[in-house]
Amino acid sequence: MQVECTIPKDDGTLATFVGFRVQHDNARGPMKGGIRYHPEVEPDEVNALAQLMTWKTAVANIPYGGAKGGIGCDPAELSSSELERLTRVFTQKIHDLIGVQTDVPAPDMGTGPQTMAWILDEYSKFHGHSPAVVTGKPIDLGGSLGRDAATGRGVLFGTEALLKEHGRSVSGQRFVIQGFGNVGSWAAQLISEKGGKVVAVSDITGAIKNSNGLDIPSLLKHSREHRGIKGFHGGDPIDPKSILVEDCDVLIPAALGGVINRENANEIKAKFIVEAANHPTDPEADEILKKKGVVILPDILANSGGVTVSYFEWVQNIQGFMWDEEKVNNELRTYMTKGFKDVKNMCKTHNCDLRMGAFTLAVNRVARATVLRGWEA
């Protein structure tokens, strides 16, 4: 669905923005997917991301389908009151499309807990108080403890399961993390707490390296105070483009899609790649890395911690009973570990790599649900 959202700006002029909501599949349950505010939001991208959510929720084995949405705008150029008006108008246009048992939005690029709070409030004007209509809300409005760290923590649990399969543990392994936003910074913190050695990281401000391991608590503090890792004295600055080919055991791309491609795939030295970002490896690079014997934990499993804890938030809202953070984290570990085992079993059955195993598992689960519901053509 495409909608036009016209709002009065703070200076009294009117501005019109185009919003989308794409619903891909609901065979396994209500559709689930983020809402992004970005200048380049367009139907093809939103379509692709909605499909990806269908497969991601199926691999995680949570009872959701896939959806995605967004508004073509630059949130940095809008005031908080303009963003609120835009969010409320968008919600008025799509409130019949979303719902606790229909389609449950979440935050994405350019949106956050405050955006979800506005959607919840506007939706509730039409349908009564409905905290479960969105996830990723502020804690005070029914958000889940542990949601902020969920994707990064899921990356840790996925990495632990992958390394255990190969007779290793996180402790003593050398990690390189590309991207130091929410996911990358949490992954770095949790990995270092487990004894992993983070030897290089990058973000939009630059890249740093320390062969003996970076002091992650100090780096996190520096990053918060200086809005980036640039200028951190605990490591040497390096070219951000070289971050993916630094010597390490585990490479974690946690930034943009398509960063591992045929230009750099041959030079990658990591033995394992854990895809914390969406679609960071393109198909040509996949083939090159497979021939080199690099083991890749695919994005639809590796970064599914966020949507899994979103599911926990939804469950808590429906029950009207909130969990403590320890329960959230323990349940997340259970789901991530089980997800890895299920994918691994599929790989053994079909003699394929983890990516093919994950997609095969996902498509099988969706197909089974479709047939059981009597929807087959």
C-alpha positions, 0 to 999 in steps of 0.5 A: 500500500502506498499513501501520501502524507501531507503535514504542516511544517513548523514554518507553516508551509505544507509538505507531502511525503510518500509512505509504504507498507508491504505485506509479503506473507502471513501463512505462519502468523501476523506479518512483522517488519520494520518501518524506516524513515530514509530519503531513498525508501522506494517500493523495490527495496521495501518489497525485498526487505518484506520477503527477507522478514518472511524467511527470517521469522521462519528460520527463527521459528517464531509465529510471524510472516514478513512485512516492511514499511517506510516513508521517503523522508530525511529524519535529520531535516525534520524537527521532532514535532514534524516527525510526530505529525508525519508518523501520526498521519502515516498511522491514520492512513494504515491503521486498518492494515496493521494490528496485533493479529495482522501486522506488527511494525517495529523500528528500523533505519531512522526510527526508534522507540519514540516513533513506535510510541506515536504509532501506538498512541495514534492506533489506540485512538481507533482501536483502543489501547493496543500495546502489542500493535508495535514492538521496540517501544519505550519500556514505560509503554510496554517495551521489553527489557533486553530489546536494545541489545537483542540483535547484538546478543543474538550475534554473540549466541549465533557465533558461539553456536557456530564456533562450538560446531568447529571445536572452538569458543569465543574466548581467544578468537580474534574478531573484526567488526565493521560497523559500530552502531547499535548492533556492532557495539553491543556485539563487540561489548558482549564478545569482549566480555566472553574473552574474545579479542576484538582487533579492529572496528570501523564506523562512518568516522573511521577505522582503528586496529590493535593487534593485542585487542582493543579496550572495548569499554574505553572505546564505547565511552569514547564513541558515545562522547565523540559520536564515533570511534575517530581519535580513539588512542587505544588503537592505530587508525587504518583505512576503513576500506581495509577493515574487511580484509584485516587478519582475524578469525571471525569477521562481523559485517554489521553495517551496510549490505553488499560490502563483501563483493568480488573485488575484496572476497579473495583478500578476506583472511577470516575463517568465519563470517557472521552476517550481522548486517542484512545481505552484506555478502553478494552472490559472487563473493559467496561463491569465492568464499565457499571455494576458500573454505570460509564458513558464513553464518547467514544474515537471516539467522545471525541477526534474527535476535532483534525480531526474536526479542520483538516476538517476546515483547509482543507475547508479554504485551498480549499476556499483560505480564512482563519478564525480567531481563534474565528471562529475555536473554535466556529465551533468546539463547534458546531460540538462537541455539535451536535455530542454528541446530535446525539449519545445521540439520538441514545442511546435513540432509541436503549437503549444502552450506549454511545459507542454503540450509537456512533458506531451505528451512525457511521456505519449507516451513512457510510452504508447509504452513501454506499447504496445511491452511489449504492455500496451495494453488 
